[in-house]
């Protein structure tokens, strides 16, 4: 059985697989796995442009995954470590 998968919706994708995200309401830092495949009546399976599967690690329950609407997520910005410049003696 050959199933054709269509790209659905006209919403722009905000994330790529591997992006680090966090819920706008707060929560752990998660990683985007992919946009999910959803089944639409009369249209069949379609690749979603708005539902994102994320993964994170919970210290008690272990690896967790969940599906979120992309509007409920935002990129998680982690501070970039600052390189310290070593002071050297100036010779003129």
N, C-alpha and C positions, 0 to 999 in steps of 0.2 A: 504494500500500500504506500503510495507516494503522497506525502502530505506537503503542500506548499505553505510556507510561513510568510505572511505579509508583515510589513512594517506598519504599525498603526499610529493613529493620532497625528496631530500637527504640532504637538508641544516639543520644544527643543530639549534635548538631553543636557542636563547640567553637570553630570559626573561621568567619569570613565572608570572602568575596572581598575582597582588599585588605589583610587582616591580615598583619603582619610576624611571621614565625615562624623558629625555629631548631630543629635536631634536638636532642633531649635529650642525645645523645652528643657534640654539638659539630658545628661546621660553619659555613657562611656563613649570613648572614641572607637569608631567602627571602620571597617574597610569595605568598600563597594566591591561586590563580586560580579554582578551583571544586572541587566534589565531583564525582567521576567517575561516568560511566555504566558499569555492569558488567552482564554477561549472566549470569543465573542459569538453570540448566536447569529446565525445566517452568514457570518463572515469566516468563521473557523478560527484556527489558532493564529494569533498575531503577536509580534514582538512589541511589548509595551514601550512607550516613550516616557512613561512617568512613574512606573513602579520599579523600585530598586531593591535587590536582595543584598543585605549587608551581613557581615560576620564580625563578631567580637569575642573576646575571652572573658568569662566570668570566673573569678577565683573559686567560687563554690560549685557552680554548675558546669564549668568547663566551657567548651566551644559552643557558641550560640549563633543562630542565624534568624533573621526576620526580614519581612518585606515591608518597606515604607514608601509612601508617596514622596517623590523627590522634593516637593515644596516644604515638607516637614524636616528636611535635612539642610545642613550648611557645612561648608568645608571646615575642617578642624585645622586651625593654624597653630603649629608648634613653633616655639621660638627657635631661631637659628643660633647655634652657639657662636659666640664672638671669639675670634682669634685674637690672642694677645700679642702685641708687637713687642719684641724684645728690645730693650733700650741698649744702644751701643754708644760707645764714646765717639764723639765727633772729632775728627782730625782735620784741621784747616791748613 
